[in-house]
């Protein structure tokens, strides 16, 4: 067998070394390109997130101005006012463009869609009203009993709700060194399952109940027929729908106006549980930037012209959508974080 000369062996080693060098350089170049691509993607996502946050914050401030202006005017809160009108998905370029040429340039540069709506949270029964001090509030419990009956829900779960709320309130007020086996106090409607309610019951209750930081009254101008029937003893479905028709023609400014429209005297309804004005609103907005939607849900409290954001949450996944209907507000919002 012919043996290779030293020169041939050196030439083969040089070729092998060159091939290894090419492979190494190609691997390093690929890794560098991948790192650069990853950095660009992260920077792009962060920029989009920041831009979405700025735009949604601007929309939130706009909503606060609308509520403050409505508070300055005073009067009742009803579904004919500007705050209740939804903003359908609209391109930001239509807001920012000065003339048609600017709109065309904005369209070519990219599109962003903004939509949103405000809802009256006092259009529903407030779970917070069920417990006053250390006792169940009997008139509110009667309202919830009527609601459970209208929705054909088991009254056993209403008892679970009442007992669970009592236990949670007592545990929250107990000293830290006193151990108590009790659920946490729910902060949202969805968290009522902590008290033993089934998820099916909570889903059916969601369009008609809310859980606010303090006790509230039901706004007759925005409540659905189901909530009206639950809030007013003896009101049947036909009468409730007639009231909604009368309300659409002329909202009620006072409880006396409502009583006259309903043919009820002041003794036939609980004036302590009803109102024609609202202090708590839910604000929802969605921004779709480069095909990526970002959702914002906020809880607002209005006192006169002062509007405070009590909590807000920004998510990529869509929150539970509002249940539609005559005056229906949104369902239980996701857990909100304080601003």
N, C-alpha and C positions, 0 to 999 in steps of 0.2 A: 504494500500500500504506500502510495506516494505521500510523503509528509509535506505540509505547507511550510513555506519559507517564513522567516521572521517578518519580512516586509508584508507578506500577505496576512499574517496574523495581526499585525498592527493595523493594517487597513480595515480588517473586519471589526476590530475593537473600536476603531474610530467611527465606523458606520453605526455600530450599535450605540455608541455614546451619543452620536448626533440624533439618532432616533429617540433615545431616552430624553435628550434635552428638548426636542420638539414636543414630546408628550408632556413633559413637565411644564414647559412654557404655555402650551395650550390649556393645561389644567389650571394653571395660575390665572391665565387670562379669563377663562370661563368663570372661575370663582370671583374674580374682580368684577366682571360684568354682572354676575348674579347679585353681588353685594351692592353694586351701584343701582341695579334695577330695584332691589328691595328697599334701599334708602329712598329712591324716588317715589315708590309706591306708598311708603310710610309717610313721607312728607306730603304727598298729594292727599292721602286720607286725612291727615291732621289738618291740612289747610281747608279741606271740604268741611270737616267737623267744626272748625272754628268759624268758617263763613256761615254755616247753617246756624250755629249758635247766635251769631251776631244778628242775622236776619230774623230769627225767631224771637230774640229778645226785643228787637225793634217792633215786631208784630205784637208782642205782649204789651209794650209801652203804648202802642196805638190803642189796644183794647182797653187799657186802663184809662186813657183819655176819654174814650167813648163812655165808659161807666161813670167817670167823674163828671162829664158834661150832663149826663142823664140825671145824676144826683143833684147837680146844681139847679136843674129845672124843677125838680121835685115832682110831686104827684105820684100816681100809682105806677107800678111796674107791670107791663103787659107785653103781649106778643106782637104788638104793632110798633114797638119802639126800635130805634136803630140797633141797639145792642143784640136784639134777637135775630137780626137778619144775617144769614150765613154768607160767608165769602167763598164763592165757588172757586175751584182751581183756576188761577189766573197767572199769566206769565209776569215775572217781575219786570220784564222789559216794557210792558205796557204802563207800569207805574213810573219808570225811570226815563222813558224816552221823551224828548222834547218835541220832535217832529217825526214824520214817517221815516226819514232817512236814518235817524238814530235808532228807531225801532228795528229797521232792517239790519243794521250793523249789530245790534244787540242779539237779534235772532241768529245771525251768522256766528256770533261769538259763543253761543250756547244758550240754553234755556233753563229757567228755574221756575217751578210752579209753586204757588203759595195758596193755601186754603185754610179756612178756620171757621169757628163758630163759638158763641157764648151760650151757656145754658143756665137757667134758673135752678139752683139746687133746692130752693124752698118750694118747688113745685111737687115735692114728694114728702112722705112722712119721715121724720127724723128719728132714727133709732136712739139718739141721745136723749130724747124726751121721755123714754120709758122709765128711767130711773131718776128720781128727784130726792136728793139726800141719800138716805139708806133704804128707801122704799120704792115700790113700783107705783108709778103714776097711773091711777086707775083710768082717767079719761083717755090717755094715750094708749094704754093697754086695750081699751075697748075699740079704738080706731084700728089697731093692728089685728084684733080679733075679726073685725069686719073685713079687713083686707085679706086675711087668711081665708075667710069664708068665700069671698068673691073669687079668689084664685084657686079654690078647692084644695087648699094646703092643709095638712094635718095639724090640728090644734095642739097635739103633743109637742110639736116642734116649737110652737109659740111659747109653751111652758119652758122648754129647754132654753129658749132665747132669754126669757125673763129671769130664770134662775141663774143662768150663766152670767148675765150682765150683773146681777146682784153680787154673785160670788167674786167676779172680777173686780168690781168696784170696791168691795170690802178688802180684798187682798191688796189692792193698790194703796189703800189708806192705812193698812196695818203697818206697825213698826218693822223695820228691816230685820230685826233679830227674832221676829215671830214667824216661824215657818207655816205657810198655808198652801194647801193643795187646791189651786184655783187657776183658771185660764187667764191669760193676759187680756187686758182691755182692748177690744178690737178698735182699729183706726180706720178701716175701710169696710165696705159692705162684703167684699169677698172674704174677709177675715172672720165673718160670722160663723164660718164652719168650725172655728175654734170652740164655739159654745155648744157644739153638737148638732147643728143644722146640717142637713144633707146638701150636697152641691147642687142637686136638682131644685131644692127649695130656694136656695140662695139665688140661683139663676132666674127663677120665676119672680122673686121679690125685687131683683136688681133694678128694673125700670121704675119702681114705685117707692123705693126707700132710699135714704141717704144716711150718712153718718158724719155730722158736722161737729166742730169743736165746742159748740154750746147749744142749748135748747133754742128751737126756732118755731115759728108759726108757718102754716101752709099758705102760700100765695094763691088765692082763688083765681087770679087772672092768668095763671100759667099752669095750674094743676090739670091733669088729665081727668077724664070722667071716672076712671077707676079710683084715683086718689080722692076726688070729690065725694064719691060714695062711701069711701072708708072714713073720711074726715067728718062727714055730716050724717048723723044717725037718721035713718028713715028715708034717705034719698035713694030712689031706684034708678035703674039704668036709663029709662026713658026721660025722667026728669033731669038727670045729669047731662044727657046729650042736648036737651032743650036749653039748658043753662050755657053750654058751650056755644050753641048757635047765637044766643043773645049776647054772649060775651064777645064773639067775633064782630058783631055789629057795633057794640059799644062797651069797652072794658069798664069795669067797676072802679070808681075812685075811692069809695068808702065801703065799709061793711053794710051800712044802711042801704046803699045802692044795690048791693048783692041781695040783701033781704027782700027788697021790693021786687027784684027780678025773679027771685025764687019763690015769692009768696010766703016767706017765713018771717015770723016775729023774732025779736032778739032772744027770746027764751027758747027757741027751737033749734038754735045752733050755738056752739061754744065759741064765743067771741075771743076767748083767751087763746084759742088754738088756730085762729084764722086771721088773715091779713090781706092787704092788697099791695104790699110793698115787699121788696127783697133786699137782703144784705149779703147773701152768699151766692157766688157765681162760679161756674166751672168754665175755664177757657181752654179750648182745644185748637191746635194749629198743626199743619203738616207742610213741610217744605220738601220738595223733590228737586234735588240738585244733581245734575248729571246722571239722572236715573236712579239716584239713591235717596229714598224717603227718610226723613227725620221727623218724629212726632213729639209734640210738646203738650202736656196736660198740666194745668195750674189751677189752684184754688184761690179765689179772690174774695176778700171781705170789704164791703163798702159801707162807710159810715159818713153820710152826707156826701161831700166831695172828696173825701179821703178814701183812697183805694189801696189796700195792702195785699201783697201776695203772701199768703200763709204757707203755701207749699207748691212745689213744681217738680215735674219729672220729665226728662227728655230721653226718648228711647228710639231705637231703630225698628224694633218690632212694633206693629200697630197695637195700641191699647184697645181694650174692649170697646166696641163702637157704641154710639148712643142708640137707644131704642126710640124709634119714631112713634108719633101719635099726637093727639091733640094736647099740646103743651107739655109733652113728655120731655124730661131732661135726660142727661146721659146716665148710663148705668154707673155702677161703682167704679170709680177710677182706680188705677193701680196705685200701689203705695207711693205716696208722694214724699219727697224729701224737702225739708225746710230750706228756704233760700239763704 
